Amino acid sequence: MRHLLGTEALSRENAIQILDTAQEMAAVGEREVKKLPALRGRTVVNLFFEDSTRTRISFEAAAKRLSADVINFSAKGSSVSKGESLKDTAQTLQAMGADAVVIRHWASGAPARLANSGWIDAAVINAGDGTHAHPTQALLDAFTMRAHWAKLSGTSSVGADLTGMRVVIAGDVLHSRVARSNVWLLRTLGAHVTLVAPPTLLPIGVEHWPCEVSYDLDATLEAGVDAVMMLRVQAERMNASFFPSTREYARRWGFDDARLAKLDALNLKDTIIMHPGPMNRGLEISSAAADSPRSTVLAQVRNGVSVRMATLYLLLAGDLRENTTTSTPAAVNNTVPNAKDPS
């Protein structure tokens, strides 16, 4: 596997390999010196055609903790704003010797186009393309869920999947690349997924996705759930009215204070509340829910660095590309197995 473009084709073995490696990388973040020499001499380019805070900073932190050289490229203020094509930008990066390109693009399919074009000889990681996919977000969500699932069972999460876990993903599914990537990855890992949204915010063909669909958040919660992921209402992608009002949306599909209390009333004491961020407080999630002990919002951000460290390491060091091992990476012990440039 040379690139990470989505989760639909990601095998269970590769997914667990990334999660297990991320667990080792998380231990690095607890050290006094939070760096490894694993990717020293490599160049990682963050190529962002859309605004981003969490994802861009997370990838930058991940690459720097692995000692890679990082180039941050923003479409604003660059030649792209003057009309430069993706091809010309890619060839410029090729000439600069990029080893990995982390790309976020407004057009669905742009990362795949870059990866399969022959314009650049570098690993391509999709950091979000249109409404299509966001694989590292799904992986960090799965990493967060797996840690919680293992804690409940009192077992190690290493090598484990999410078999038996009930996950609800609620909100603006239509415009959410996070929802799409999560549905495929979570089912690959054995979880049972239910999407909850108004009919107007569900995509055409959702009946063919490997999940159940509901329009009633309360009924879905009452059926039992282990994790609830609330999706941001993406007003910037809406060119029409998809629901009567924000008040109506919050009442029917938002995770408000009443639904937070309902988890206790239903004796769902171990249910966690997730959100990929940024949050519209008071719309899809209340402040009480976002800040409650059940919330994993900050843990997701923290875990994102570990997951992206694992992805960069495995792609550039060769383990994930060749799928030769699922063992603990030796880079955690300050060695670089299978590296093209051991310097």
N, C-alpha and C positions, 0 to 999 in steps of 0.2 A: 504494500500500500504506500503510494508515493505522496498522495495529497489527502487532506481532510476537507471534503466538500459538503458532506451531509451525513445524516445518520441512517437513512433508509437502507443503504448497502453495507453499513458497518456491522461486522459479525459480532456475535456474543463474545468470542474469544478476544478480538481486538478491543472491544469496549471494556471488558474486564481488565485487560492488560493496561489500558490507559488509566482506569480508576485505581488499580493497584499501584501503578507507578506514581500517580498523583498523591497517594497516601504516603509514599516515601518522600515525595517532594514537600509535603506538608510538614514533615519533621524538620526539614531544612529551615523552614520559616520560624521555627522555635529556637534555632541556634542564635548565639550572640552574633556570629558572622553568617549572614544569610546568603551566602554565595557558594556556587560550585564552579569548577573550571570546565565543565562538560562541553560547552559550546564555544570555548575560547578560540578566537580566530574566525568564527562564523559571523555572517551578517544577516540580520533579520530586518526586513522592511515592513513597517506598518503603513499600509496603503489605504487611506480612508477617504472615500468619496462622499460619505455621509457623516454628520456630526456624531460624536460618541464621547462619553466620559469613562464609564466603567470598563468597557471592553478594551478601548485603546490603552488606557493606563495599566490595565491588568496584563495585557500582552507585553507592554513595555517592561513592567516590573518582572514578569516571568523571564523574558529574554535576558535582562540584565542580571538576574539572580543566577542564570546559567553562564554568565560571563560573555555573552554574545555582544557584538557591536550592533547598535540599534539605530535605524534611520526612520524618523517619523515623517510621513508624507501626507499632507492635507490638500485636497483638491482646491480649497479656497486659498488664493494667493499663489497658486502654482500655474504652470502652463496649461493645465486642464481647463482653468477658467478662461484661457485664451483660445480654447478649441482643440487642444491636443487630444488625440485618440488614445484609447486603452492600449492599442498595439504599440504606439510610439512611446508611451509611458513605460510599458513592459520592457521594450527593447533598451530603454535608457537604464532601467534597473539591472538588466542583464549585463550591460556594459560596465556597470558599477560592481558586478560580482555578487549580487544578492544570492544567498543560500536558501532563504525562506521569505515568502511574501504573505503577509497577513492582510487580507483584503476585505473591506466592507464597501458595498456598492448599492446604489439605489435600484439597479436593474437585477431582477431575478435571473440567475444563470451566468452572471459576469465572472464569478470565480471559476466556474467550470470552463468557460470560454478561455480564460487566462491559462488554466492548467493544461488544457488539451490543444492549445493553439500552436505550440512549438515556438512561441515568441520568447520564452524564457525557460531556462533550465534550473528551476528552483522548486522547492516544495511549496505548494499553495494551500493556505488554510483559510477557509471561509469564516469570516467574522461577522457574517450577516449580509444576505443579498435580497433586497426587496422584501417581499412577503414569503420568500421561499424557504430558507433554512438558516439556522444558527447553531451549528453542531457543538461548539465548545460550551455554549450556554446550556444546552441539554445535558452535556457531560457533567458540568459542575452541579446542575440540579440533581442528576442521578447520584453523584458523589455525596451530596448533602443528604439525600434520602437514604442512601445505603448506610451511612454512618448512624443515622437515626434508627434504621431497621435493625442493624446489628446490636445497637445499645439495648433495644427492647428485648431482643432474644438472648442477650448476654453472651454473644459469640463474636468472634473476629470477623471483620468485614472483608478481609483479604481473600480474594478469590470468589467472593459471594456475589449473588445477583439480587434481584428484587422480587423473587417469586412470592406470590401471595399478597403483595402490597396493593392497596386500593388507593388510586390517585385520581383526584378531580382537578381538571384544568378548566377554569371558568373565565368568561369575559369575551374580549374581542378576538375570537379565533380567526375570523376572516382575514385580518391584516397581520396576524402574528406568525412570524417565522419561528419564534420560540415554541409555540404550540405544535407546529408541524414536526419540528425536530424532536421534541419531547415525546410525542405520541409514538413515533417509530422506535426511538431508543428504549423507552420504558417497556414497550411490548417485547422488544428483543431481550430485555433483562428479566422478563417474566411478570411484570406488574400488570394489574388490571386498570385500564384508563377509561375515564368517563369525561367527555367534553360537555360543558354546560354553557349555553349562550342563547340569546334571542335568535330566532330563525334568520333574521336579517344579517347577523354577524357570524354565520356559519358558511363556509365555502361550498361551492358546487362540487359534488362528488365526495363529500365527507362520509357518506354512507359506505364508501369503499375503504376508509381508513380502519386500521386495526384497533378500534375502540367503540365504546358505546356513546350515544348522544342523548342529552336530556335538555329540556328547556326550563326545568324547575330546580333551582339550587337547593331549596329547603328539602325537597323530597330526596334529592341525592345525598345530602348530609345525613338525613334520617336513616338511609339505607346502610350507613357505615362508611367511614373514610379514614385513611391513615395520613394522607397529605392533601392539602388544598392549595393549588397554585392559582393565584389571581393574576390575570393578564391586564396590562395597561390598555386603556381605551386610546387608540391611536388616532386622535382627531386630525392630525396632520395628513393622514392618508385617506381621510373621508371627504368625498366630494358630493355627498348627499346626506340626508337625514336617515340614520340607521335605527334611531329609537326616538320616542316622543320628546323626552327631556332628560337632562342629567339627573334630575330628582327621581324620575321614574326608573331610570337605569339603576341608580344606587339602591332603590327600594327593592327591585326584583332580582338583580344580579350582582350587587355589590356585597362584599363581606363586611357588614356593619357590626355595631356593638351587639345588636340582638342575636346575630348569628354566632358571634364569638361566645356569648353566654349560652347559646343552644348547644355548643359542643360539650360544655359542662353538664347541661341538663340531659344530654344523650349518653353521658358517661364515656365520652370520647376523650379521655384525659391525655392520651398520647398523640393526638392528631396535631400535626405541625401545619403552619401557615407559611406559604412561600410567595415570593413575587420577584420577577426577574429585574425589576427596576427600569427606568425611574417610575416612582409611584405617583398616581393622582390621588392624594389623600382626600377622603370624603366622597370619592366617586366609586372606584372599584374596590377600595379598601379604606376602612376607618383608621384613624390614628391609634385608637386603642388596640386594634388587631395588629397593626404594623409594628407596634412597640411592645406587644405582649410577650411573655416568656415562650409562647408557642411559635413566635416568629423566627424564621431562619434567614431573614433578609440580609443581615450583616454576615452571617456564616456563608451565605452563597457568594458574596463578594470576596470574602477571604479564600474560600475554596476555589474561586475562579483562577487565582494566581497559580495554585498548585496544579490544577488541571491543565492550564496552558503551559506551564513548565513541562509537564509530562508529555503533552502533545508535541511541543517543539523538540524536546530531547529524543523522543522515540522516532520522529520523522527524520531528524537530521543525523542522529547517531546510527540509524539503520534498523533498529529492532522492530519498529512497527512496519516499516517499509518492507522488510523481508519476512516479518512474522516468524522470527527464529526462536523467540523465547517469551515466556510470560513470567519470568522470575523477577525478583527485585533488581532494579538497575544498579550496576556497579558504580554509576556516576555518583550515587549517594555516598559512596566511600571514596570519592575524589579520584576515580579512574574513569576512563572513557572507552568503553568497549565498542568495537566495530566502527570507530570514528574514522572519517576520511582523512582528517587532519588532526593528529594527536597533539599538536603543539599547544 
